[in-house]
Amino acid sequence: MFKGELKPYQVEAVHKMVDKKRILVAYEMGLGKTPMTLAAIEDIRDIREKSSSSIPPTFTLILCLSSLKYQWQKEIAKFTDKTSIVIDGTPKQREKQYAEAENYDYVIMNYEQTVNDWDTVRVWQPWAIVCDEATAIKGFRAKRAKKVKELAKRCSVKFALTGTPIENGKPEELYSIMQFVDAGVLGRFDIFDRTFIVRNYWGGVERYRNLPTLNNTIAEHSVRKSQTDEDVAPFLPDAVYREPIEVKFDKQAQQLYDHVAADLYKLLIDARDTFGSSFNLNSHYGVGKPDDAMNEMRGLVMSRITLMRMICSSPNVAKLSAEYFEAKTGGSAYIHSMYNWLQLITKTPKLDQTIKYIREHLDIAPEYKAVVFASYRESVYELEEILNNAGVKAVSYTGELNAKQKETAKLAFQSSQDVRVLVSSDAGGYGVDLPQSNLLVNYDQPWTAGLAVQRNGRINRASSTWPTITIQDVIIKDSIEKRQWDMLQQKRSVASAVLDGKNINESGGVDLTVGSLIDFLSPKLI
């Protein structure tokens, strides 16, 4: 039986989950998707166990990110009286756990294990499957998505949990997730694609159409609440989204940035003349057939964009990339070619401004805490080191840590008054509950709008005890970071149109106002 108490805005959704049994749980971050899901599973289990005509349930399989496995185990213990096991550790340890798994009520695994240990798990017959942070299966041609759906064929109860089912402003990202929930909802991909997406000759998206129809279809097979809904807002802190802090480059960094930007502009013109305006289309969904020359050009373009973003983040990150290449442990040949130029850059204005802002916030009161997100692992460690050297206790959270190490870092931040800052890569962007913080700083901008929303949702939660929280972005003025920030706002509009029926124009689409990267770069080079 479910032991928790649902909030008023969760009750109707749980009833719909119990009734439909196959559904997308698209409540935004911090609104309690985990207890809702456990409540629904326990209700369905109770109904089945009381029915003499029903086959008794076996176990529920929870598929989640590696960093969230132990968090799920704690939530199961908190909200139910059922047993659970986490599949983790070495192959030998996992082998022993697999042998015992079917004796538990809940089995918790990360997605990669469905691929790595497929010979073992392929024979399982769970009665229910939960895909937490279900954007992990958004690529319907990816191995793990195929394995998960293969397992799900034998399940009558399937819940896909994500506050951002359209993670990058593309309705087609929703398609794979709904295949898991119920393959009949959106039908064949080619028909879905023709109905809702208008593409150009090269397969790139020109515009979206018929979005009210897609919104109505998804609404029927999902439960959805946003943080701004009238019945939800009273349970959340007042979130203040401040305008970005815009920091200027120093002279040396500006000179290198302008040089790389000019190089990128020439490449983009060349690519457009050779392959057409959509040479860099995403073939993730099987649209178009990019050849080797196109892939090579895409690599050249991305190396320039990466260096521009690294210079914005911290020149030290770019220097490390060059050193990794020199040591043959990674890095970029293009960035390595700029190593001597990078050595001339000694100032870090964005880093300095961010540290100053965080310290000013923490100085207000000893109970104040901050979460900082950075796109590059090296930036995470640089921020952590500077804060600790300044007498501000900080811990890092990155993909280099295993599941237990991540849990240790998170608990230190949550439970110790001395630990004032958690600095995280995007490994901490999904499902990590950090309501102890009343400030979140986006030191770099993520690639996807979904990840931006996920990041901010780490502290904007119903479990927060703060009356007000602050979300602050930091960007380099007039740089590629500003365009990235603008693009994220546009992508959010597309997602909102599909999921919430908002921002839809008279043509049934969304106004796409951010121009191409070529248009962005050209006036700055004149």
SVG drawing of the C-alpha trace seen along z (x, -y; Angstrom):
<svg xmlns="http://www.w3.org/2000/svg" viewBox="-12 -46 65 63">
<polyline fill="none" stroke="black" stroke-width="0.4" points="0.0,0.0 1.1,-3.6 2.1,-5.2 2.4,-8.8 -0.1,-11.7 -0.6,-13.1 -1.0,-16.8 -4.3,-17.9 -2.9,-18.5 -1.6,-14.9 -4.7,-13.0 -6.6,-13.3 -3.5,-12.3 -3.0,-9.2 -6.6,-8.1 -5.9,-8.5 -2.7,-6.6 -4.5,-3.7 -7.3,-3.8 -5.2,-3.9 -2.1,-1.9 -0.1,-3.1 0.6,-6.8 3.2,-9.6 3.7,-11.3 4.8,-14.8 4.5,-16.7 7.2,-19.3 10.3,-19.0 9.7,-19.1 6.0,-18.3 6.3,-14.7 6.3,-12.3 8.0,-9.6 5.3,-9.4 2.6,-9.7 4.0,-6.7 4.4,-4.6 0.9,-5.5 -0.5,-4.4 1.5,-1.1 0.5,-0.2 -3.1,-0.9 -3.0,1.2 -1.2,4.0 -3.8,3.9 -6.6,4.2 -5.0,7.1 -4.2,9.0 -7.8,8.7 -9.1,9.9 -9.5,13.7 -9.4,13.7 -6.1,11.8 -2.6,13.2 -0.7,12.0 1.8,9.4 5.5,10.3 7.8,7.3 8.0,3.7 11.1,2.7 12.3,-0.8 14.7,-2.0 16.4,-5.3 19.7,-7.1 22.6,-5.6 22.8,-8.6 19.1,-8.1 19.1,-4.4 19.6,-4.7 17.3,-7.7 14.5,-5.5 15.3,-2.9 14.9,-5.4 11.6,-6.7 10.2,-3.1 11.1,-2.6 9.6,-5.9 6.3,-5.5 5.6,-1.8 6.2,1.3 7.6,3.2 11.1,4.6 13.5,3.4 17.0,4.2 19.4,2.0 21.4,3.6 24.8,2.1 28.5,2.9 30.8,5.3 29.6,7.9 30.1,10.5 28.1,8.5 25.4,7.9 25.2,11.6 24.4,12.3 21.8,9.5 20.1,10.7 19.8,14.2 17.9,12.7 16.0,9.9 12.7,11.6 12.2,12.2 11.8,8.4 8.8,6.2 10.9,3.5 14.0,4.0 16.0,0.8 18.4,0.6 20.0,-2.0 19.3,-2.1 22.7,-0.9 22.3,2.4 19.4,3.4 22.0,3.4 25.1,4.6 23.2,7.4 20.6,8.2 21.1,11.9 20.1,12.0 17.2,9.5 15.6,10.5 13.8,13.4 12.3,11.2 8.5,10.7 7.9,7.7 4.2,6.8 5.1,3.1 7.9,0.9 8.7,-2.6 11.0,-4.7 12.2,-7.5 13.7,-10.5 12.3,-8.9 14.1,-11.2 16.8,-8.5 14.8,-6.6 14.0,-9.5 16.1,-8.1 13.9,-5.3 16.8,-3.8 19.1,-3.6 20.0,-0.2 18.7,-0.9 15.4,-2.3 14.9,0.9 15.8,3.2 13.5,1.3 10.6,1.5 11.3,5.2 11.0,5.8 7.9,3.6 6.0,5.8 5.1,8.2 4.0,5.5 0.4,4.3 1.5,1.3 3.9,-1.2 4.7,-4.7 7.1,-7.1 8.2,-9.9 9.7,-13.1 9.0,-16.8 10.6,-17.5 9.4,-15.0 10.3,-17.4 13.9,-18.1 15.2,-20.1 12.2,-21.8 11.4,-19.0 8.0,-17.3 9.6,-14.2 11.5,-13.6 8.2,-12.7 7.7,-9.9 10.0,-7.3 8.8,-7.9 5.2,-7.3 6.3,-4.2 7.2,-2.8 3.9,-4.0 1.6,-2.8 2.8,-2.4 -0.6,-2.9 -1.0,-6.5 1.2,-8.2 1.2,-5.5 3.9,-5.1 6.8,-7.7 6.5,-8.6 2.8,-9.5 3.6,-11.4 6.4,-13.2 4.3,-14.3 1.4,-15.4 3.3,-17.6 6.6,-18.6 7.3,-20.5 10.9,-19.8 13.0,-21.3 14.8,-19.5 17.7,-18.4 15.3,-17.1 15.8,-20.1 12.8,-21.4 11.2,-24.5 8.3,-24.7 5.8,-22.7 2.1,-22.4 -1.1,-20.9 0.2,-21.3 -3.2,-21.7 -4.0,-18.2 -0.8,-16.8 -1.4,-18.6 -4.9,-17.0 -3.6,-13.5 -0.8,-13.7 -3.2,-15.2 -5.4,-12.1 -2.5,-9.8 -0.7,-11.8 -0.9,-13.6 0.6,-17.1 1.0,-20.0 3.4,-22.9 4.9,-24.8 2.8,-27.9 -0.6,-26.2 -2.9,-27.8 -3.4,-24.7 0.3,-24.0 2.0,-27.3 1.0,-27.6 3.1,-24.5 6.2,-25.9 8.6,-28.7 8.3,-32.0 10.9,-31.5 12.7,-34.7 14.3,-34.2 16.7,-37.1 17.9,-38.5 21.3,-37.1 24.4,-38.6 26.4,-39.7 30.1,-39.8 32.6,-41.3 35.6,-39.5 39.1,-40.8 41.1,-42.0 43.1,-38.8 40.1,-36.5 38.1,-38.8 40.8,-38.7 41.0,-34.8 37.2,-34.6 36.8,-36.9 39.5,-34.9 37.6,-31.6 34.3,-33.2 35.6,-34.4 37.0,-30.9 33.6,-29.4 31.7,-31.9 33.9,-30.9 33.2,-27.2 29.5,-27.8 29.4,-29.7 31.4,-26.8 29.1,-24.2 26.0,-26.1 27.4,-26.4 28.4,-22.7 25.6,-20.9 22.7,-23.4 21.3,-25.4 20.6,-22.3 23.9,-20.4 24.1,-19.9 20.6,-18.3 20.3,-15.8 20.0,-12.4 19.0,-11.0 15.5,-10.4 16.5,-8.8 15.8,-11.8 18.2,-12.5 21.4,-10.6 24.5,-12.7 27.6,-11.5 31.2,-11.3 32.1,-14.8 29.1,-16.2 30.1,-14.5 33.7,-15.8 32.4,-19.4 30.1,-19.0 33.1,-18.0 35.1,-21.0 32.2,-23.3 31.6,-21.8 35.3,-22.1 35.1,-25.9 31.8,-26.2 33.3,-24.1 36.3,-26.4 34.1,-29.5 32.1,-28.1 35.2,-27.1 36.7,-30.6 33.4,-31.9 33.4,-29.4 37.1,-29.7 40.2,-29.8 41.7,-27.3 39.1,-24.7 40.4,-25.2 44.0,-25.0 43.3,-21.7 41.6,-20.4 44.8,-21.3 46.9,-19.5 44.7,-16.4 45.3,-16.3 49.0,-16.7 49.0,-13.8 46.8,-11.8 44.1,-11.4 41.4,-13.3 40.9,-17.0 40.7,-18.6 43.3,-19.1 41.8,-22.5 41.9,-23.7 45.5,-22.3 46.4,-24.5 45.4,-27.5 47.4,-26.6 50.1,-29.3 47.3,-31.9 45.5,-30.5 48.6,-30.9 48.3,-34.6 44.9,-34.7 45.4,-35.1 42.1,-36.7 38.9,-34.9 36.2,-37.7 33.2,-35.3 34.6,-33.0 35.5,-36.0 32.1,-37.5 30.4,-34.2 32.4,-33.5 31.8,-37.1 28.0,-36.7 27.9,-33.4 29.9,-34.7 27.7,-37.8 24.6,-35.5 26.1,-33.2 27.2,-36.1 23.5,-37.2 22.9,-34.3 24.7,-31.1 21.8,-28.9 21.9,-30.1 23.1,-27.6 23.8,-27.6 23.8,-25.1 26.0,-25.8 25.8,-24.1 28.6,-24.1 28.7,-22.4 32.3,-21.3 33.7,-19.0 36.9,-21.0 34.8,-24.1 33.1,-22.2 36.4,-21.4 37.8,-24.9 34.8,-26.5 34.9,-23.9 38.6,-24.6 38.3,-28.4 35.4,-28.3 37.1,-26.0 40.3,-28.0 38.2,-31.1 36.9,-29.4 33.5,-28.3 33.0,-24.6 31.9,-23.1 31.4,-19.6 31.4,-18.5 28.9,-16.2 30.0,-14.9 29.7,-11.8 33.1,-10.7 31.6,-9.6 29.8,-6.3 26.3,-6.1 27.4,-5.8 29.9,-8.7 27.2,-10.9 24.8,-10.0 27.5,-10.8 28.2,-14.3 24.5,-15.0 23.9,-14.0 26.8,-16.1 25.2,-19.1 21.7,-18.3 22.6,-17.5 25.8,-19.4 25.5,-23.1 29.2,-23.5 28.7,-22.5 27.4,-25.6 27.7,-24.9 27.2,-22.0 28.9,-22.4 27.6,-20.0 28.0,-19.0 24.8,-18.1 25.1,-14.7 23.2,-16.4 20.6,-17.9 18.1,-15.1 16.2,-13.9 18.5,-15.2 16.5,-16.8 18.3,-19.9 15.6,-21.9 18.1,-23.0 19.4,-25.6 17.8,-29.0 20.1,-30.0 20.9,-28.2 23.5,-29.6 23.8,-28.5 27.5,-29.2 27.1,-27.8 24.0,-27.3 23.1,-23.7 22.5,-22.6 18.8,-21.6 15.8,-23.5 14.8,-20.4 18.0,-20.3 17.8,-24.0 14.4,-23.4 15.6,-20.2 18.6,-22.1 16.4,-24.9 14.0,-22.3 16.6,-21.0 15.8,-23.7 12.3,-24.8 10.5,-21.9 7.5,-21.3 9.8,-20.0 11.6,-23.3 11.3,-25.2 12.4,-28.5 9.7,-31.1 11.7,-32.5 14.5,-31.0 16.6,-32.7 17.7,-31.4 20.6,-33.3 22.3,-32.7 25.8,-34.1 26.8,-34.7 29.5,-36.4 28.1,-39.6 27.5,-39.5 28.9,-35.9 27.6,-32.6 26.3,-32.1 23.8,-34.8 22.5,-33.2 22.4,-29.9 20.3,-31.5 17.9,-32.9 17.6,-29.5 16.7,-27.9 13.8,-30.3 12.5,-29.5 12.8,-25.7 10.8,-26.1 8.0,-27.7 7.8,-24.7 7.7,-22.3 5.0,-24.4 2.9,-24.4 2.8,-20.6 2.5,-19.8 0.5,-22.8 -1.2,-24.2 0.5,-27.6 2.4,-29.8 0.6,-28.4 0.1,-30.8 -2.9,-31.1 -1.3,-28.5 -1.1,-25.9 2.6,-26.2 5.1,-28.2 6.9,-31.4 10.6,-30.6 12.3,-34.0 16.0,-33.1 18.0,-33.3 20.7,-31.0 24.2,-31.0 25.5,-32.5 23.1,-35.5 24.2,-35.8 27.9,-35.9 27.9,-38.1 27.2,-41.5 29.8,-41.0 32.5,-40.4 31.8,-43.5"/>
</svg>
